[in-house]
Amino acid sequence: MLTLSGVSKHFGGVQALIDIDIAFEAGRVHALVGENGAGKSTLGKLILGIHRPSAGKVRLDGHEVAIHQPADALGLGLVGIAQELSLMPRSSVLDNIALGREVTRHGLVDRTATLKAVTGVMERFDMRLDPHAIVGTLPVAERQKVEILRALSRDARLIIFDEPTARLATYQAKQLLTLIRSLAAAGKAVIYVSHFLEEILEVADTITILRNGRLIRTGPAAAETRETLVAGVTGQNYQSQFPKRSVPPGGSAPVLRVRDLSSKGLFEGVDLNVHAGEIVGLAGLVGAGRSEVAHAIYGAAPVDSGTIEFDGKALTRRSIRQRIDAGMAIIPESRRDQALFLARPILENVSLPHLKRFSNWLGLRKRAEKQAVTASCADTSVKYTALGDHVDTLSGGNQQKILFARAALGRPRLLIADEPTRGVDVGAKRSIYEMIVRLAEQGEAILLISSEIEEIMGLCHRVVVLSRGRVAAQLSGQDLTEQAVMQAAFSGG
């Protein structure tokens, strides 16, 4: 359906794409894989008319086409669905889907005919929503359906999905992948961009690997594995993704000791220890209570019973400030919703919990603040131009590293890392893994929560497995195997 031949794109002296030859077929899902900066987004923006190619040709159905602006792409049936949806939250499902394509009669919108046209698209693709519901009241997964239906109502022939499952629960992601397969079955060409390699292997027919603006290879998804994709994306062997762990020092009292911790309806009777220099994994299925336990330890959620001891002292108050002052830090599950101020500078995002350290009776010592933040960003390998840059100008991997810089600035005794590599590419993952191992070697206690069994196995010295809010197993040494973790996670507690 769509072919790019010899396509290149440069921004000043930066080559974003270099001599790309690629074809997208009707009825197939074609995945693009690569690190941040590999050229995936630039390629999509060329197809959608957001950027113009510096060189090369674009053909649709064998005929050369000029796509100079988004309206040109839309007129050709080329549409994109971004991670951040572009909907009108205060308007109805009907108005969002029909926007710009309302049925008119005598110059006026015919609401009845427009409703009939929209419900017809819903029925055709088996995506039924209440057309009168206000979009802002819908869950994220339902809003994505609205965006997809809007594309389909515009006679979309090719649809680009950019990180579509990044904000979805596991069951919602599965539903979306099924929907994407049904769109391909209906004859649409689908371009799928994601950092989740398992999803790509599940949904794609064809996979293209990009690295540093160059096309590394294109081939059938059936010929790829997670290991071959990681090697193709990074140029490194899959096993090298995880740095070598040092053995934690033994014999010391635990930095964190949790006993019989319970919160009604969330978790019950949780016991765990974390020692200095040790990486302890908190594993389990989605909904098992892992994040809830982490928030309770950090003072961000209430508990009904049980004890939390930190460096031998009981923490009796529910107070985040108390935890920070004692030497705890957290990387929360969602950096966008729970951690970062995206429209504020890097400097403020890193230093915010630690302003007391840079303050005296005259106010904020800005030079000391800047020096400390600069050093912390260097220690955690954050790539940025200036500390005054807003965080939303950074890549996902560097946004995540901002959270590590913030944590490191407080010199914590315990770091709670909840899904620390979610939404970052495999190259950034390696950097974050090295950071976690280095922090443990420096004597920090690490409590690591991850849904990726490879991370749990590749990083942790011990693993506590939760199932339905209860500890199902505590594994270490020869007992710590992938099979044992998964059996405990599915055990029902």
N, C-alpha and C positions, 0 to 999 in steps of 0.2 A: 504493500500500500504506500508506504513512505520510505524514501531512500535518501540518505545523505552521502555525498561523494566528495572526498577531499576537503571536508569542512574544517576550517580553523577559525579560532577566535582569540584575539589578543586585546588586552586592556592596557594601553601604553606599552611598556616593555614586558608585561606579564603575558605569557602564552597560556591561556586557559584551556584551549583545545588545539590539538596539532594533527592535521591531516586525517580526520576521522572518516572512515567508510563504514556505514551501518545501515541495515534495512529492517523495517518493522512490518510484520505481516498481519493481515486481518485474521481474526480468530485465534490469536496466540497472545500469551502473556510474555513480554520481553523484559527481563529484569536488568537494571543497571547497578553494578556493585563497584564500590571504591571508597577510599578514605575521603574525609573532608578535604576539598580542594582538588580532588581527582578530575573534576569536570562534569560530574553528573548533572548538577543544577544548571550549569551553563548550557549543556546540551539540551535540556528540557526547555530552557528559556529561548533558545534559538528556534525550536520547533513551535513555541507558542507566540513568537513575534515580539518577545520582550527585548531580546538582543538580535542584532543582525550579524550574520557571519562575516568575518574578515576575508574569507576565501572559501571556494567550494560551491557546490550546487545542491539544491533540494528538489526532489521530484516526488510528485503525488500521482499515483496511478500511471507512472511512466512519463509524465509531463512535467517539465521544469516549472516551478512556481516561485514567486517572490513573496516572502513573508516579512513585511517591513514593520508591522505593528500587530498588537493582539487582535484587532478587528479582522485583519487578514486571516489569521489562524482560525478564528472563530467561524469565519465565512467558509473555510475549507473543512470544518468539522473537527478541528484539532483543539482540544480543551485540556485544562489542567486542574487537578484537585490538590491543593497544597495542604501541608500539615496544619497551618493556621487558616481556618476556614473563612471565606469571604462572604458571609451571610449578613442579612439584616435582622438582628436579634429581636427587634420589637415588632416585626411584621410576621404574617402568617406563613405557614408552609406553602400554601397556594401562591401567595404573592412572591415569595422567594424563588420558587420554581419557574413561574411564568414571567418573571421580570424581563421586559423587553420583547416578549413574544406573546403578549396577551392577544386573545381573539377580539377583534373590534368589529363594530357594525355602525355605519354612518358616523365614523370618527370617534365613537365612544367604546369603552371596554365592555364587552359582553361577558359578565361574570359567570353566567350559567355555562356558556360555551367554553370559556377558559377553564372552569372547573372540570368540565367533561374531558377536555384535552389532557389536563394534568392527571386526572384519575386513570385515564387510558394508558398513560405512560407508566403509572404505578402498577397497574394490572399486568401490562405487557412484560415488565421485568420483575414482577412479584415483590415489589417494595411498597407495601401499603402503610401509609401514615395518615393521621388525621389532617386533612388539608387546611382546617381552620385553627389548628394548634399554633401558638406563638413559638417561634423558633428558639427564642432565648430560654424557654422553659424545658426544652428537650435535652436528654442526655447527649453526650458527645457523639456516640455511635449513631443516634437518630439524626443528628445534624449533618453528619457525613452523608447519610442517605439523601438528605435534602439537596446537598451539593451535587451528588451523583445524579439525582433525578433532574436537576436543572441542566446538567450537561447533556443528559439523554434527551431531554425535551428540545434541545437545540440541534438535534440530529447529529450528535457527536459520532465520528467515525474512529477517532483515536483519542484515548484518555490517558493522561499521565497522572499517576498516583505517587505523590512525594511524601514518604514517611507516613502513610495513612494510619498505621496502628500504634504510633508512638504514644498516644494518649488514651488508648483503649485497654480495658481489662482483657485477660486471656480469652474468655469465651466470646467477647465482642470481636476480637481480632480474628478468631476462627470464622465467625459469621461473615466478616468482611471479605476474607479470603475466598469463601464459598461464593459470595456475590461477584467477586472479581472473575472467578472462573466462569460463572454464568454469563457475564458480559462478553468474555472471549468466545464462549459457545454460541452467543447470539451474533457473532461476526465482527465484533469490535476489535480493534488493535489496542492492546493495553501495554503501557510502559510502566514498570513498577520499580520504584526507588526505595530502598530500605537498608538500614544497618543490621536488621535481624536476619541472619543468614539462614536460620531454620525456616523462616517464613518464605524466603526466596526459593529455597529448595523445594518447598511444598507447593508453591503457587505457580512458579515459572515454567514455561516451555523452553525458553531460550535465555541464556545469561551472557551479558557482556561485562567484562572487567575493564575498568579504566584506572590508570595510575599516572599521576602527574600530567594530566591532559592528553595522554596517549591511550589508544585502544590496545590492550594487552591480548585479549582474545575474545571471540564470540563462539558459543557452541551450545549444544543441547544441555538442559539442566540435568538430565539423567546421567550425564557423564561427569558431573561435579559432586563433590562432597564438601562439608564444612572445612575440612583440612585443605583441600585444593583451592577453595575460594580464599581462605586466609593467606595461603602462600601466594596466590595470584595478586591479591590486593596489596599486600605488604612487601612482596619479594622475599619473605622470610619463611622458614619452615614453621608449620603449625605449632609444634611443641615449644618453639622458642617464644611463643606468646607469654609464657609464664616464667618469670625469673626464678632462679634458684633460691629456696628459702633456707635461712639459717635455723639451727635448732635453738629454741628459746631457752634462756637460763632456767634451771629448775630450783626448787627449794624455797622460793620466795612466797610470801603471802599474796593472795589474789588482790589485784587492783580493784576489780569489781566482783562483788559477791551478791548474788540474788537468791533469796530463799522463799519458796512457797508463794510466789507473787501471783495475785489473782485480780482480775477485773471482770465483773459480771458480764457474760455474753461475749467476751472477747478472748480471754485466756484464763487458765486456772492452774495453780500449783507449779509455776515455772521455777526451776532451779538452774543456775548456771554460774560459772566462775570464768574470769578472764585474768590472766597473769601478765606482768610486764614482758614485752617482747613476743607475746603470743598472738596469733591470729585465730580467733574462734569464729567459726561459721554458724549462722543461724539459718537453717534450711527448712524447706517445707513448701507445700503447694500454696498458690494464691488463696488468701482467705484463712490461712492457718494461724494467723495472729502474730506474724514476725514483726511487722512494722509497729503494731500496737504495743508489743513488749518493748521495742526500742524507744518509743515515745514515752512510755511509762518510766523507763530507766532515766531518761533525759529530763523528766519533770514536765513534759508537755501533755500528759494525759493522766487522769486519776487512776488510783488503784484502790481496791476494797480491802485487801489484806496482803500480808507478806512483808519482807524486809529487803532494803537495798543498802548495801554497805560499800563505801568507796574509800579506799586506803584505810580500811579498818574502822571507819566512822559511819554510823547510821545516818542516812538521809531521810529525815522524817517529814520534811515539808515538800509540797509540790511546787517547785520553784526552778525555772530554767536558769535564772540568774545565779542561784546557789550552785547549780551544776557547773556552769561556766567558771565561776570563781574557784570551785574545787578542782577543776582541771579536766572537764569533759568537753567534747566537741562532737558535732553530728553533721554528716552529709545526708540530708533527707532524700526520700525517694523521688520527689518531683522538684527539680531545681526551679522550674518556672512558677509553680504554685506555692511552694513551701520555703523557698530559700533566697532567690535573687530578686533584686529590684532592677529589672531589665532596662528601664529608662534612666537609670542613675549611673554615675561614673564607677569605673573599676575600683578606684581608691575608696569610695564610700562603701561599696559592697564588701570589700575585704576587711576594712577596719571597724565596721559598725558595732560588733559585739564587744570590742576592746577599747572603746573610746576613753574609758576611765583611765586606762594605762597612759594615754597621751594628754591627759588633762591636768591642769593645776589651777590655782586660784585666779590666774589671769585668763584662763580659757583653754582652748585646744592648741596644743603645740604641733602645728601643722608640719613643720619640717621633720620632726621626729616621726610623726604619723607616716609621711611620705617615704622616709627612709626605711621604716619597718615594712611597709606594704611592698615596696620595691624588692626588698630582700626576700620576703615571703613568696612573691610571685616568681622570683628567680629560682628559689628552692623547689617550687612545684611546677616549673617549666611552662608557665603561662605565656603564650605568645600574644603580644599586644603592641600597639604603636605608642600610646600615651595613657597614663593613669586617669586622665580626664575623659577617655573614650567611654561611651555607654556600653554596658555589658551586652546589650542586644546586637552590637556590631560584631561580636565574637562568634566563632564557630561553636557548635555544641560541645566539642571536646574541651575547648578553652573555657567555656562557661562552667563546665564541671570542675575544671582545675581551679577556677576562682574559689569554689567552695573548699577545696583542699588548702588553698592559700589562706583563706579566712580561718580555717581550723588550725593550721600550722602556726599562725600568728599568735594564738593563745597558748602555744607550747603545752598541749594537753597531755594528760597521763592516759586518757582513754579516748579513742576515736570510734564512734559508731558510724559505720558506712553502710547506708541503706541503698541498695542497687546503685553502686557508685559508677558503673559504666553504662547505665541505661541511656540510650539515644546518642551514643558516640560511636565513631567508626573504629575499626579494628586496630588502626595505628594508634589512635588516642587511648584505646584500651590498654595496649602494651605499656604506654607511658604511665597510666594510672596504676597498673599492677606493680610496676617498679616502685612507684611512690609508696604504695601500701606496704610492700616488703621492706623498703628502706626505713619507713617510720617504725615498723616493728623491730628492725635491727637497732634502731636508736633507743629502744626501750619502751616505746608506747605499747599499750594494750589495745588490740583492735577487735571490735565486734563487727563482723562482716555479714550483711544480709544480701543474698543474691538468689534470683530465680534461675540462674544459669548454673547447672550442675558442674560444668567445666570450670567455672570460677571457684566454686566451693572446693572442688578436688585439687585445683591447681595452686590455690593460695593458702588454704587453711591447715593449721596443725591439728585442730580438733573441730568437731561439728556437733552441734545440738540440733536435733530435728524436731520440729513442731508439727503436729497433726491435730486439726480441729481445736487449737488453743491449748493443747497439752504437750508436754515433752514425751515424744515417742521413742527417742534413742539419744544416747550421747556416745559418739564414736571417735576413736583415735587409733593410731598405730595400724596394725594389720587389719583391724576391724573396720577401718575407714575405707570403704569401697563405694563406687557409684551405685552398685546394686543394693548395698545395705542402706544407703541414704534414701534411695527411691522406695524401697520396701517399707521403711519407717514412715516416709511421707504419706504413703497410701494406706497406712495401717489403720487409720481412724482414731489414733490417740489411745 
